[in-house]
Amino acid sequence: MTEVDAIKRCTDGPVTFDSLCTDLRALGVQSGMVMIVHSSLTALGWVSGGPQAVVLALQEVLGLQGTLVMPTHSGDFSDPGHWEQPPVPEDWWETIRQTMPVFDPDMTPTRGMGRIVECFRSQRDTLRSNHPHLSFAARGPLEEQITGNHGLAYSLGEDSPLARLYELDAWVLLLGVKHGHNTSLHLAECRAKNAGSRTIQAQAPVLVDDRRQWVTFTDVAYDADEDFIKIGEAFESQADQLRVAKIGYGEGRLFRQRSLVDYAVKWIEEHRA
């Protein structure tokens, strides 16, 4: 969707910081929540102040006691032999492996995560977990508890911020997107009984004892978005705490992460070979 299309959608005027705060509160977002957000800026309509206004509105509604979390993935800091969107020539692979800089939580940009996430990641004093592929950023009283000690192996499993959010009974906000973008479903993939047969050897450049090393670690072969859409639709058909409301000119979905993950573990075990 182009910016011109976004403007045309806004038949009642632009989306603003104040209107976003009103819409988020009407959806059920409250002060003090721990909340992971997946978002699309264009889905909300034309926003005065762009991604900055969205981030500030989320922080305003959560308040000083709330903790805001977003996925800040950087899949391009990985083995080029696995790249598909787009692939690079095979005779480039070794050059890329030898020259790629190490992952830096403060400097490494996100890839394919959207403008809201990149704005939040770059905000002063926002913490980011130290995973080269699948990091998360957090801001609030529980930011260190959520982002600390993010293990390389099984990057969205028990040593990940997703598991810390589960322990904290956090909320998920889908802001203009659906379950195809819902990263918490990957935690369910890791917990499902059949996850062990779906592993890969991932690689990334990281610092080890202050020296750059190209390291290899085991991870789950995380599934495609189409499966997640099916899981999300099935979950929503029986979820008694799901809240859906307009946010700007888009739609917001708010629910507890723990309920979704528990449901998705059973779904994956029953429906995947």
Summary of the structure (lengths in Angstrom):
residues: 273
radius of gyration: 18.8
end to end distance: 36.8
largest distance: 56.6
contacts: 884
relative contact order: 0.16
helix: 40%
strand: 21%
